[in-house]
């Protein structure tokens, strides 16, 4: 399958890419290879083949989330450059 230079230029425009003539020719050759590969896949008989969701059948083992109090509220405020009784004070963001 061939893709035209006009189609490459349209794709480049939509992608906000600036391509010179040499880059358009290289992109055209690359796109032709991709489309040829897809055409080969389309020729395969895939009836009854389930689509893959994951590449392996392994499951991810996740750890249990547990809340751990590493530092107290008072200890955190003690090291703050500027703090109120319960809050950190920060400069105004404009």
Helices and strands as residue ranges (DSSP letters): H 5-14, H 21-42, H 73-78
